[in-house]
Every structure is written in C-alpha cells, then in structure tokens.
Amino acid sequence: MTLSALDSALLGPLFATDAMRAVFADEARVAAMLRAEAALARAQAEAGLVPAGLSPAIDAIAPESLDPGALGRRTAISGVPVIPFVKAVQAALPPELEPAFHKATTTQDIADTALVLQVRDALDLVAADLRAILEGLSGLARQHRETPCVGRTYGQHAAPVTFGFKAAIWALGIAEVAALLPALRDRVLTASLGGPVGTLAGLGEKAEAVGDGFAEALGLHPDLAPWHTRRARIAETGSWLALLMGALAKFATDVAHLATTEVGEVAEPYVPGRGGSSAMPHKRNPVSSTVILSAFGAAKGTSLTLLDGMAAAHERPAGAWHAEWHALPTLFGLASGALREARGLAQGLVPDPERMARNLDVTKGLLFADAAASRLSPVIGAKAAHALVEEAAGAVRDGKGSLQEVLRARPEAAGADLDAAFDLGPAIRAGARTADRALAEVSRLAAFLHSA
C-alpha cells in the first residue's frame, strides 16, 4: 500500500521520474547523511578536535549496510531519523573512534545538510530538463516565426499572430523562471552547522573554522549563523518549483486547447497506446498536458507547507520542520514529471499550419476588425470607425457576409484602404519580430544552463 501517488507502483511512473525518485530515496538520504558526517569529521580533524582516522572510517561504511527499514522503525520512536542513524554508525565504527563521532553537532545539522545535498542533485536534473525544453521551444518558434494563426483573448478569436510568436512566449515564460535558479542555488546550497541551539558552543573558538571546512568539503556555502529556524531558503525552493510548474502549465494549457477537435492546430507527439480511452478507440487525449496541469494543481497547496515553516518557534520548532519532509520532496517529484512531459512536448509537438490557416477564416474576417477600424479612422474619425466596425461585426455574425464584404457595402467606408486592413502581412511581420525579440531574451536568460 502507498499513501502517495508519486511513490505508487501504479501511478508513480505517470507523475514522477525514476531519476528524481532516486535522488530522494531513503538510500540516498542515508548516503547523504554519511557524507555530511564524514565531512564534519574531516573539518574537526583539521582543527585538532577529533582523530584523523574518523573521517576515513565513516567513508568506509557502505550506505547499503544501514537498513532504512530498521532505521525507520527506530525513527518512529525517536521522532527523527538522525538519532537511530547516529547509533547505527557508532556501532559500525572502531571503538576508539566512536566517542568522537557526531561531536558538537545536532540532528538538524545532519538532516538539513543531507537534504541540501539531495536538493543539489535534484536541481541538476531540473536544469538539464530546462535546457532541453528551452532549446526545443526556441527551435519551434524559429521554424514557425512566420506561420500565421489565430490570436485568442478570453477564449475568443482576437487578431492574427504567428505560431512562432506563441512558442516564443511559452519559452520566455519558462526562461524567466529558470533565470531565478542560479540565485536560488546560491542561497539553498548552504551547509547547516549550528549545534544543539545554533551557537556551536561545543566547538569554542574553532567553530568558524570547522563550519567553513565542513561546507568546503561538501562543495556547499558556509553560513554566518545557523539556519535551523531561518527557513526562507527552503520556502523559496518550494515556491520556485511551484512557479516553474506554473510556467509549464501555461504551455500545457495552450497545447491542450489547441489540440481539441474543434481547434486542431497542434497534436501532442504520437506514442502508440498513449492518450487512448477504454471506451472510445479513436481518442488521442493530451496526456502530457494533463500531467503538467495536474502537477501544478498539486504544487500550489504543497508549497504553502514550506511557507508555514517560516514561523518556526525559537531555536527549533515542533512540527513545522517535520512538515517540510512531506512537502519538498513531493514538489521535486511533481516537477520532475511535469518537466519530462514538457520536454517531450517541446521536442515533439506537431503543429498543423493548414488547420491554422483554415481557422483564420472561421470568423469571416472579424480577426481584422481592429485593423479595419484603424484604416477607417483617418476617413471618418476613430469613434465613428469603431462604431461602424462593431455594427458590421454584428452583421457578419448574422450571416450577411464577411467583414470585408459588409464594410465595402457601407458608403461611409468609401475612401478607406480596406484591402490593406485585411492583409495578413503586417500581423505576420509583427509576430515574427516579437518572436525574435523574445527568443533573444530566452537566450540571455538561459545562458547559465549551457555554462556547466
């Protein structure tokens, strides 16, 4: 039995990736705690506080020798997994080294530092997917920078744009969130070392040197003061993941609508057996968009748990810190599935330019109403032009012809260059120019993804 769809053998493969699941697996957490303890022992040995042999002895303990199941049963009694972990490691160490293990630190230091090591690996996975998504969408935008299609506002046909413009907007929305990642990494990838109440009193005057050495050994940033109850960096990580899934959801929302039978301007990549129905053999449901939108739907509430954790009492709270253990891995799991599906869409979305062209004519020229009013304004004035086009649009809806035909039949329109108003060229050129500008900004914002 499972209590989470992400860990379910039945549902898990739909909503999260195996790679992200491995990052937050129990075995990975145990391994990360061992790395943290070994790094601490190394820093303390350099300061002359523990034997030099302690860190190598910890490194020699195989993570798989510490059974997560057994540790978990003891965690149910101790309240935190680090306590049974410490006892298990002490039992595995040579007797002469055991007294020096876990010196002057505390449960939260090891648990938080181990979590940060896992977050680092998780963010690397996220960055790889972001790079592929932005490359795919940028390529799609360039390919279709001059492919005309319907622009929609409030779900209705508004004015012509290009499909490349739409894809560039998707890419830019995602890139804007991605651009926040380097600063986030700087803040969250910080070692935690404060000791029982955050003062590192047990290390005396050597506290700063040990803290710096501890962080350096793990490739993390040191902190000037403990972040046991300064949880903004954890809340920020969760909020950033929710923002990222929101940007992906914008992409998915548009794709799901554009793939509907009535619109038919794109199709998700075809995979045999994907998107079918148990009752309707003809169905090709937008599974990728569905997974992305479901991830965003679940992420918003989950991220609030991390925000609540900022109201941490005194030097260590009851409950708020523990609640983070539910929320942060879940958000990374949700993000992994959403990113996987967005990557597939960005690299394999199938546009239908012919259907886009047909849809441009569905409203019989109403897409050009704004352009027509602009052409009429110099002849009859802006207010009169707006009223005339609005009246003509009503006639079009009543089946009295296309907008161009109805306007040509009106004497007030004599002298206006209506042919130019119904020319797709200006809209195509504007869409292409905007796509180019957006893609240039995507390249600038996402440059860090290619520097690793």
Secondary structure, DSSP 8 states (H G I E B T S, - for coil): --S-GGG-TTTHHHHS-HHHHHHTSHHHHHHHHHHHHHHHHHHHHHTTSS-TTHHHHHHTS-GGGS-HHHHHHHHHHHSSTHHHHHHHHHHHS-TTTGGGTTTT--HHHHHHHHHHHHHHHHHHHHHHHHHHHHHHHHHHHHHTTT-EEEEEETTEEEEEEEHHHHHHHHHHHHHHHHTTHHHHHHHHSB----TTTSS-GGGGGGHHHHHHHHHHHHT-B--SS--SS--HHHHHHHHHHHHHHHHHHHHHHHHHHHTSTTT-SEE----TTTT--SS-TT----HHHHHHHHHHHHHHHHHHHHHHTTS--TTS-SSHHHHHHHHHHHHHHHHHHHHHHHHHHHHH-EE-HHHHHHHHTTTTTGGGHHHHHHHHHHHH-HHHHHHHHHHHHHHHHTTS--HHHHHHT-GGGTTS-HHHHT-SHHHHHHHHHHHHHHHHHHHHHTGGGG--
